Amino acid sequence: MTVRCDEGTREEPVPAGQRQRAALEPAQAAELAQLGMAIEKLYGQPMDIEWAIAGGGSSLCRRGR
């Protein structure tokens, strides 16, 4: 996984206790799916998007191509 450090970011192994755990809660996955469908509708085609989960838990579209 990518983690923040003083130099920027670095790769670290995912801790054993987290390897079998889903990265997103079902509600987060549903919210991102809805966001993706809204972006597809806006542009009239599927788009490659990047997203992030903000500190408060809301999803953000970072970039669409």
PEVEN-V173036 format. One record per residue. N is the residue number from 0. RES is the residue in one small letter. NEAR is the number of other ideal C-beta (glycine too) atoms within 8 Angstrom. Layout:
N_RES_NEAR + N_RES_NEAR
//
This chain:
0_m_6 + 1_t_5 + 2_v_8 + 3_r_4 + 4_c_7 + 5_d_2 + 6_e_5 + 7_g_5 + 8_t_8 + 9_r_8 + 10_e_6 + 11_e_6 + 12_p_4 + 13_v_7 + 14_p_6 + 15_a_5 + 16_g_5 + 17_q_7 + 18_r_7 + 19_q_3 + 20_r_6 + 21_a_4 + 22_a_3 + 23_l_8 + 24_e_6 + 25_p_6 + 26_a_6 + 27_q_11 + 28_a_9 + 29_a_8 + 30_e_9 + 31_l_11 + 32_a_8 + 33_q_8 + 34_l_12 + 35_g_10 + 36_m_8 + 37_a_8 + 38_i_12 + 39_e_11 + 40_k_7 + 41_l_6 + 42_y_8 + 43_g_5 + 44_q_5 + 45_p_4 + 46_m_10 + 47_d_6 + 48_i_12 + 49_e_8 + 50_w_10 + 51_a_7 + 52_i_9 + 53_a_8 + 54_g_3 + 55_g_4 + 56_g_6 + 57_s_6 + 58_s_11 + 59_l_8 + 60_c_10 + 61_r_7 + 62_r_6 + 63_g_9 + 64_r_5
//
